[in-house]
Each structure stands twice: as C-alpha cells, then as structure tokens.
Amino acid sequence: MQTSFTPEQLADPTTARSEKALRACVHCGFCTATCPSYQVLGDELDSPRGRIYLIKDMLEAGRAADPRLVTHIDRCLGCLACTTTCPSGVDYMHLLDHARAHIEATHKRKLPDRALRFILAKILPYPNRFRAAILGAWLARPIARFLPGRLKGMVAFAPKSIPPRARHEDPQTHAATAPRRMRVALLTGCAQRAVNTDISAAAIRLLTRHGADVVIPKGMGCCGALTHHMGRGKESHALAAANIRAFMAEIATGGLDAIVITTSGCGTTIKDYGIMFEGTELAEPAARIAALARDITEVMAEIGLGQAFAPPLRVGYHAACSLQHGQRITAAPKDLLRSAGFTVLEPADSHLCCGSAGTYNLLQPEIAAELGRRKVSTLTAIRPDVIAAGNIGCMMQIGAKTGIPVVHTAELLDWATGGPKPPQLLAAEG
C-alpha cells in the first residue's frame, strides 16, 4: 500500500511503525475470510482491509477520528486472526493499538459510552472493585429488564458466585515439591483473581509438582491489557510499569527463569512490553520482562508432564485468539492434553473468536453474543465431556452459553498429574 506521511510525521516512532504496517498491505483480502466481525456484519469496513484504509486516511491527514471511523474500529475484536492469515506480514496489532490511542486522544465519545469505558477502566483491573461490582450486578438483577442494553448485558454476564479471597495468591514463594529445576513468577492477574482462583491454585500445584519454585511477587497486579485495548495508554502503562518493577525486584532477589501466565490475553500484552515502553526509561527492563513471559503450556511443554493418568474424557479444546493468533501457540496445549491421556477434539472454525476479547462483550454485546452462539454451537457439535481453554474471558463467555463444564487447560493437566478434580467437573456431577 502506498503511503504519503511527511518526514515530520515519521519522526514519531509509533507513526513510523504504523507506516511500515500500512505499506506491507497488498489489498489481497485474505483477512476477510478469517475476520469474525466481517463474518457477522458483512461490511467491508468491518474487515481488517477496510479498517486499514480508514486508519491510513486518518493518520496521514493527522486529523481527529470521526464517528464513522470510531464505529468500525470499535467493532474490531483485536483477535488478530487476520495476522495469522496475512501473507504479507502486516503488523495489524500495533496499527490497531495506534488507532485506538489516537481515537481516545482526539475523539469525544457520547456521554454513555464515555461513562461505561471509564467504569470498566476503573473496576476490571482491580479485583476488589470487580468483586464489589459483581455484588452490585446481583442486586440489580430484579430490575435488569428496565436497564439500557449494555447495562442489562453486564448484569446478565455477572458470574453466579464469587470465590473467597485466595491466600495462595498473596505475595509468597510456593516451594517445589519435586527436585528444584527452576524459579518462576506467576501472574495472578486481575479479573481472574475476582472470578476464578482455582486456575492459579492448579497452576501452582502443577508447577511445584514438576520442580518449580513459584513466586507471587509483591506489588504485581493487572498487566494493563484491558485499558490498553481501550486506547487508555496512560492507565495501561502505569499498570504495566508496576508489574515490570515487581518482576524486576524478584529477578534481583533470586532470579527468574520465566514469568508464567495463565490468562493468554495477559500473555500477549506482557510479551509486548518491550514495544509498549520503547524509548522510555523502562525500555530495557520492559524488554527483559517480555522475553521472560511464557504461557503455562509453553513452560509445561519444556518441562514435560512425566507420568500422567487422565480419565477417559473427551476434551473440546477452545483455542483462545490471544494464544493462537497473538502468541502463535497452537500445538502445546493440545499436545499436553493428549500426552496426559485425554481425547482432544477441535471444533469447526477454531480460528474464529468466541466474542469475549477483553471488554468487547461488554462494549459490543450484540456482535459478541452472536459470536458466542456460533462458538458454542461448534463446540457442542463435537460432543465433548468438558471444554478446555487458556483464557478466563473465553471461559466466562463460553460457560455462560452452555451447560458443558468449562475449565482451564492447567486444571486438567494438574488433575491428570495428581491434583484434585476441577471444581467445574465436580459441580456438573452433583
């Protein structure tokens, strides 16, 4: 794609990166075949190719974002299926990040949209606030039918229970229960801490059983992904910076062989810290942290499961977009489940998003609901006993639409190597 940025514009590293992404696009349209929003809406401007044209026009002109562009960019899930498909290697992720930040800086949204985004940014990254918001949603259920569409959707989406505060997620070191092989930090996250602490418990058992000292760093919190994807750079960078400092303190104390992540949306963002902090005083430590970041299935694939005795269960594997497209991790989760003894099944169109996408199912509930319906339909069609995924948002999105138990991949691996049966499977029995 031909561009016409000025030398002054290209002096900005972010614009220079976006220009490189734009010039890589050859208009082939392969991305339209794998774009979930285009599959639902059928509008060229709701495809990556269409959005690329809109972004190019806005950035080259240096103008404020207009409502038409904002509508189409907001409808993008950021699932990055287009990057997996693209034969030209267009860096759509950073182009989209640039567009979202530009929208946030130059466009004044309508009051209800501004208010909702502010609320999400001030609640979701903070587990205690998130728990309080869930309680508020429960209280609002009797009047939910009178609420506006988005608020009604938020109330309906609230989980039916809140786990007690998990002491295993407090700052501490969980010592390896097998000969020590490594020292790792475990990201406990934000939303996951509020709605499902069983995942981190399973990860700790799995890692310590296989020779890892697992550190929960002091001062660690939200990775910044949720606010980053809303274009709120100042807030996301503050959250990310706190994590970088917390991890660097652990490196200074006893070294780290990896930073283990059980929420793939967080993993994609942390692995991008080096780009996020490029040209800042945190550039070097951010790049170091990014290089240490590993999804738990990456770490377990390196360590090996050893002896595993899985029950004869059919596992429907849902590939989270942030794992398969954002991090290009496709084989490890399925290989581990198979090596544990599970029968692994994949649904049709496994490359398509379930509609969760961070805050997308709260900001674009109609599109998200349709994508969720399609995903559950394809998963149900393979008749699994349980559905496994590597991202809490996907687990909630899919779990809200099916009676089939939905668990984290790490929970199944933990169970197969000596841990307890996942609570979701126990609940399904009783």
N, C-alpha and C positions, 0 to 999 in steps of 0.2 A: 504494500500500500504506500503510495506517495504521500509525503507529509510536507508541511511548509512552516515549521516552527522557526522562530527567529533565533539568532545566536544568543540573545539575552535570555530567552525562554529556556534554551538548552543548557544554560549555565546552572540551572537548578537540577540537582541530581535526580529528583523524582520525575521531573518532566523529561529528562534525558532517557530515563528508564522506560517511561511510557512511550516516548517516540520510537524507541527500539522495538517495543512490543507491537506498535501500530505498523511499523514498516515490515514486520515479519508476516503480517496477514496477507494472504493471497486470494481472499474472497472465495475460497473453494466451497464453503458451505457445509463441509463435513460436520461441523459443530452443531448444525441444526438438528441432525439425526439423534444426538445424544443430550440435547438440552431439555430438561424437564419442563421449564416454563413454556417453551415453544411447543412442546408436545401437548400441553394443556390448552394454551391460548391460540396457537396457530398464527401469531402475528410476527412478521419478520423482525420487528423492532424489539420483540421479546425473545430474540435469539442472540447468541454471542456476536454473530456477524453484524446484526442490526445495532446492538449496543455499542460495538466498536466504532461504527460510523458516528453515532451520537456523541460518544466520548471524544473522538478525534475533533469533531466540529467544535465542541465546547472548549477543549483545551487549546487548540490552535488559535481560536479567536480570543482566548483569555477572558471569556465572558462568564457572567453568573449562570448557574444552572437554571433552566426554565422548568415549569411544571410538567411539560410533556416528557422531557428527558428524565426528570426525577421519577416519574411514574414507571418508566421502563427499567431504570436502574434498580429501583426498589423491588421490582418483581424478580430480579435475579437472585437465585438462591446462593450463589457463590459456591456451588457444589464442585466446580472445576472438572466436570465430566468433559467439557469442551477441550480442556488442556490435554486430557488423555487421548482424545480423538484427533486433535490438530496435527496435521502432518508437517506444519511449518514451525512448530515450537513457539507459538505466540504465548507470551507471559501474561495471560489474562488475569491471573490473581492480583498481581501488583498494579495492573491497569485499572482493575475494578477498585482496589484499595484507594488509588489516586482519585478516581471519580467520586467515590463515596466521601472522601475527605473534602474534596472541592465542593460537593453539594452542601455538606454541613457548614462550610465556611461562607458560602455565597448565596444560599437559598433559605428563605424564611418559610418554613412549613406552616400549615394551618395549625391553629392552637391545639385541637385534639391530638394531632399527630405529634406535635412537639411535646405535649404533656405525657403521652404514652411513652415516647422514647426516653424522656427524662426519668420517668418512673422505672422503666426497665433498667436503665443505666445505674440508677441509684439503689436498686434492690437485688437484681440477679447476681451480681458479682460478690455479694456479701451474704454468707449462709444464714446468719441470724436474722437479717432483714427478710431474706427469702422465706424462712420458716414463718415469720410473722405474717408475711403476705399470703402464704398458704392458709393460715388460720383465718385471715380476712376473707379469702375466697370461700371458705367453708360457711362463714356467717352470711355471705351474700347469695348463697345458693337458692334460698327460698324466693328471692326476687330476681333471679338471673334472667328470667324471660322478659323482664322490663328493661334490661340493660342494653346499651348500644352493642352492635355486632362484635367489636373487638373485645370489649369488657366481658360480654357474655361468653366468648370463646375462652378467655383467660380463666374465668370461673370454672367453666366446664373442664378445662385442661388440668386444673389443680389436682395433684395426687390425692388418693383417698386416705393416706396415712403419712405421718412424718416419723422417721426413725428417731430414737433418742440420740442425744449427743454421744458421739463415738469417742471414747477415751483413746482408742488406738490411733486416732488422727491428731492427737495432741503432740507437740514437739517432743521427740524422744528418738531413741535408737532401738529397733527391734533386732535382736541378735540372731544370727544364723543358727539354725538348729542342725545343720549338717556342716561338714568341714568348710570353713570360710573360703569363698572364691572371689568375692567382690564386695564393694561397699557402694550402695546406690541410694539416691534420694527418691522418694515417692511423692509425686504431685497429688495432693488430695483435692485440689480444685475448689470450686465454689458451689455451683448448682448440685453437683454430685454429693457434696457434703450435706446438703439440705434434704435431699430426697432419697439417697440410696448409699448408706455407709457400708453395706455388705460387700460392695465392689472393692473398696480399699482393704477391707478385712481379708478378703480372698486373695488379693494381690500380695499382701504382707505374708500370709501363710505360704503361698506358692513360692515366693522369692526366698524366704528364710529357709524353707524346706530344701531348697536347691542351692544353699550355700551363700546367700547374700545377706549382709547386714543392711537393714532397711532404715534409713534416716528420714524422719519427718522434720524438715528444717523449721526453725523458729522464724517468724516473720513472713512465711510463704502464704500466698493467697491466690486469688483469681489470676489467671495467666494474661488477661486483658483481651481475650478473643471477642467476648460478647460486645464490648464497647468499640473495639477496633472495627468490627464489621458493620457498625452503625456510623462509621466515619468520625467517631469522637476520639481523635488522636491524643489529646492532652490527657484524658482519663485513662485510655488504654495504655499509654506509655508510662503513666505513674504506677499502674498496677504491675506492668511488666518489669519496671525498674526495681520495684520492691522484691519481686521474685529473683531477679538477677543478683541482687545484693544478698538475699537469703541463701541462694545456692553457692555463691562465691564464698560466703562465710564457712559453709560446710567443706568446700574444697580446701580452704585454708586450714580448717581444723583437722581433717583426717583424709582428705582426698575423696574424689568421687569417680567411679568407673562409668556411671551412667545416671541420667535423670529419667526415671521410669514414669510413664504416663499411661493412665487407663482410660482417659477420655480423648478420643482421637482428634476432636475439634481443637482441644488444647495443644495436642502434639503438633498439629500443623502450624499453629501460631508460634509456639516456642521454638520450633525449628527455623522460624523466620525472624527471630530476634536480631540476628546479625544484620539483616536488611532494615528492619524497623529502626535500629539505632545507629545506622551508618552515618558517619560524620559527626557523632556526638561523643561526649566523654565516656559513655558506656559502650562504645563500639567494640572494643576488644573483649571485655567480659561478656557482652551480649553474644558475640560470635562464639565464644568459648562454651557458653551455656547451650547455644543452639546445636553445637557439634556433639554435645553430650546427651541431648534429648533422644529418647528411644520409646517407642510404643512397647508395652509389656510383651506383646507377641514377638517383637524383634529380639528382646532380651532372652526370652524363653527359647526361641529358636537357636540362639547361640549357645545357651547352657545345655539344652536338651532336657527332656522330661524324665528320662530314666524309666523306671518301672511305673506303669500306669494301668489301672484296671477300671475302664469305663463300663457302665452298664449298657445294655443294648438299646441305645436311644437313637432316634432319627433327629439329627440337629439341622434345622433350617438356618443356614448362615446368611445373615444380612451384612453386606459389605458397606460400612459407613463411607459416605463420599469423602470425608476428610482423611480416611485411612487409604482407600483405594485410589483416589484421584489426588488428594492433597499431599499424601506422603508416598504414594506408589507402593504401598504394602498390600499385596494381594494374596500371595501364597502362604505366608507364615501362619496366619490364624487357622486356615483350613487344614494345613499340613499338621499343625499341632493337635487339633481336634481329632484328626484321623489317627495320628500316632498314639493318641490316648485311648483309641478304641471306639470312638463314636462314628456313626454313619453320617457323613456330611452331605447335605443336599443344598443346591443353589437354585434360587427362583429364576424365572424368566426375567429378562431386562434388569439383571442385578446391578447394572451400571447406573440405573436411574435413582434419583434421590427419593427418600421417603417423605420429604416435605418438612422435616424438622429444621435443619440448617440454622442452629443457634436460636435467634429470636424470630426467625422467619415465620414460624407457625403462629406467632402472636401478632406479627405485623401484617402478614398476608394470609389470614386464616382460610379464605375460600380456596386459594390455589393449594395451600398446604394440605387442606382436608382432602382434596381430590387426589393429590399425590400419595397421601397416606392410604386412602382407599385402594388405589391401584397397587401399592406395595403390599398391603395386607392380602389382597386378592391373589397375587402371585406367590406369596409365601404360603398361604393356606392351600393353594393348589398342589404343593409338593407333600402335603400331609405330614408335617414334622411333629414330633413329640414336644419339642422345645425349640425356641428361636434364640440364636446367639448373635450378639452384636458387640462392637467395641466402642460405643459412644452412648453416653447417658441420654442425650437428646433423642437419638434414634429409638432407644429402648422405650422412652416415655411415649413417643409419637406412635410407635407400632403397638405397644402394650395397651394404649387407650382404645384401640380399634379391634382387638382380638382377645379371645379367651385363652389362646395358647400361651403358656408361660414364656416370658422373655427374660433372658439372663445375659450377663456379661460373659464373654469368652473366658476370661480369667476365672470366673466362678466354676465353670465346667472343668477347666484344667486343674483347679485346686481340688475339686471333688474327686476327680479321676486319680489324683496322686496322694490321696489320704485325707483330704479335708472334708468338711460336712456337706451334706446335700444342700444345694442352693435353696434359700427360703421360698422363692417363687415356685419351685417344684413341690416343696412340702405343702405349700398353700393349695396348689392345684389338686393334691391328693385328698386334702381334708375338707 
